[in-house]
């Protein structure tokens, strides 16, 4: 894709915990989504996943000839050879963690910028001619609050900068993801409005309050407040796993140590809280201990199932089962959970009310973040004209009900759940004062 006007292209990149979406600002001022010719058909939502596989016939030197894939091609590689493939998803959740320094994959050390740049380079390659040529301004979405325990946003942006600079962009900027979604939503407004935007991703739930008004025939914007919390879709997933899956894999059971009966350590199951941790547990020192516990566990079948799930790389199939349950419970009051992988089979009926009880702590945290945004803006619920909810977890009925009860169903809007942020980032590039809405790292 080239620019005839000579002006640098604008590329909006929504690097999400679950999906990554790319949009470019066309000559006509319209945001154009980059489409990928994936194995199952054209897509715009590129799964934020990586796979690593040693090249065939490599022997001892195979680590130097690793095959790296991303997105749906990474999933395809994993499905074809799960035992030989290192599959990692949701790795964005490590971006702001000072505790995560590196992981070793096929004999090579990978720091976070290495994983992100490997992902981005494969994404660019898969985009082909749709990727803009020449100098370009890149506007990258960032959460208001990064995921993780005591996240360091400055560290996250430094890591982002290292990875995105390897793509060769001439100007790299960062903008809050809900602000970008507000730019997308603003194009539907016919009059002045004060809007609360809620963006529910895989790792974070972020909120911005923006006032839009007409001035000289153009929509002008004023940011009033931002707030966020490091819980969203992945945290909902963990609650499902913690209640349905982990007990069948030995959580809450015991093992024998000489004459003592001791509980199986809970830390083996905290890895299920983040999909990216699950992929790394397989290569951790804890795996040796878990295998040893199979011999002394009072319920060895359950510990053996845990070993199989980890050793045989069943994490993605577990992710599919959990996602299917969440989707089904968004449509019905009761649904079946079914996880089948190898010799492991876990099945149970789940009621929506039961699920909502499990995620009550996350819903409370989301509500506190909304309160924080309102307080910072000095506004009450009655002062908002519209509430725009976007992102995958906005489909969860309990999430929507929280906002309907607070602001009224009539004020709620939705749409563009997968593409609103990327499109808004591209539209942001047309602003006269881009510095008002975005910042460079450091």
Rosetta blueprint (number, residue, H / E / L):
1 X L
2 X L
3 X L
4 X L
5 X L
6 X L
7 X L
8 X L
9 X E
10 X E
11 X E
12 X E
13 X E
14 X E
15 X E
16 X L
17 X L
18 X L
19 X E
20 X E
21 X E
22 X E
23 X E
24 X E
25 X E
26 X L
27 X L
28 X L
29 X L
30 X L
31 X E
32 X E
33 X E
34 X L
35 X L
36 X E
37 X E
38 X E
39 X L
40 X L
41 X E
42 X E
43 X E
44 X L
45 X L
46 X E
47 X E
48 X L
49 X E
50 X E
51 X E
52 X E
53 X E
54 X E
55 X L
56 X L
57 X L
58 X L
59 X H
60 X H
61 X H
62 X H
63 X H
64 X H
65 X H
66 X E
67 X E
68 X E
69 X E
70 X E
71 X H
72 X H
73 X H
74 X H
75 X H
76 X H
77 X H
78 X H
79 X H
80 X H
81 X L
82 X L
83 X L
84 X L
85 X E
86 X E
87 X E
88 X E
89 X E
90 X L
91 X H
92 X H
93 X H
94 X H
95 X L
96 X L
97 X L
98 X L
99 X L
100 X L
101 X L
102 X L
103 X E
104 X E
105 X E
106 X L
107 X L
108 X E
109 X E
110 X E
111 X L
112 X H
113 X H
114 X H
115 X H
116 X H
117 X H
118 X H
119 X H
120 X H
121 X H
122 X H
123 X H
124 X H
125 X H
126 X H
127 X H
128 X H
129 X H
130 X H
131 X L
132 X L
133 X L
134 X L
135 X L
136 X E
137 X E
138 X E
139 X E
140 X E
141 X E
142 X E
143 X L
144 X L
145 X L
146 X L
147 X L
148 X L
149 X L
150 X L
151 X L
152 X L
153 X H
154 X H
155 X H
156 X H
157 X H
158 X H
159 X H
160 X H
161 X H
162 X H
163 X H
164 X H
165 X H
166 X L
167 X L
168 X L
169 X L
170 X L
171 X E
172 X E
173 X E
174 X E
175 X E
176 X E
177 X H
178 X H
179 X H
180 X H
181 X H
182 X H
183 X H
184 X H
185 X H
186 X H
187 X L
188 X L
189 X L
190 X L
191 X L
192 X L
193 X E
194 X E
195 X E
196 X E
197 X E
198 X E
199 X E
200 X E
201 X L
202 X L
203 X L
204 X L
205 X E
206 X E
207 X E
208 X E
209 X E
210 X E
211 X E
212 X E
213 X E
214 X E
215 X E
216 X L
217 X L
218 X E
219 X E
220 X E
221 X E
222 X E
223 X E
224 X E
225 X E
226 X E
227 X E
228 X E
229 X E
230 X L
231 X L
232 X L
233 X H
234 X H
235 X H
236 X H
237 X H
238 X H
239 X H
240 X H
241 X H
242 X H
243 X H
244 X H
245 X H
246 X H
247 X H
248 X H
249 X H
250 X L
251 X L
252 X L
253 X L
254 X E
255 X E
256 X E
257 X E
258 X L
259 X L
260 X E
261 X E
262 X E
263 X E
264 X L
265 X L
266 X L
267 X H
268 X H
269 X H
270 X H
271 X H
272 X H
273 X H
274 X L
275 X H
276 X H
277 X H
278 X H
279 X H
280 X H
281 X H
282 X L
283 X L
284 X L
285 X L
286 X H
287 X H
288 X H
289 X H
290 X H
291 X H
292 X H
293 X H
294 X H
295 X H
296 X H
297 X E
298 X L
299 X L
300 X H
301 X H
302 X H
303 X H
304 X H
305 X H
306 X H
307 X H
308 X H
309 X H
310 X H
311 X H
312 X L
313 X L
314 X L
315 X H
316 X H
317 X H
318 X H
319 X H
320 X H
321 X H
322 X H
323 X H
324 X H
325 X H
326 X H
327 X H
328 X H
329 X H
330 X H
331 X H
332 X L
333 X L
334 X E
335 X E
336 X E
337 X E
338 X E
339 X E
340 X E
341 X E
342 X L
343 X L
344 X E
345 X E
346 X E
347 X E
348 X E
349 X E
350 X E
351 X E
352 X H
353 X H
354 X H
355 X H
356 X H
357 X H
358 X H
359 X L
360 X H
361 X H
362 X H
363 X H
364 X H
365 X H
366 X H
367 X H
368 X H
369 X H
370 X H
371 X H
372 X H
373 X H
374 X H
375 X H
376 X H
377 X H
378 X L
379 X L
380 X L
381 X H
382 X H
383 X H
384 X L
385 X L
386 X E
387 X E
388 X E
389 X E
390 X E
391 X L
392 X H
393 X H
394 X H
395 X H
396 X L
397 X H
398 X H
399 X H
400 X H
401 X H
402 X H
403 X H
404 X H
405 X H
406 X H
407 X H
408 X L
409 X H
410 X H
411 X H
412 X E
413 X E
414 X E
415 X L
416 X L
417 X L
418 X L
419 X L
420 X H
421 X H
422 X H
423 X H
424 X H
425 X H
426 X H
427 X H
428 X H
429 X L
430 X L
431 X L
432 X L
433 X L
434 X H
435 X H
436 X H
437 X L
438 X L
439 X E
440 X L
441 X L
442 X L
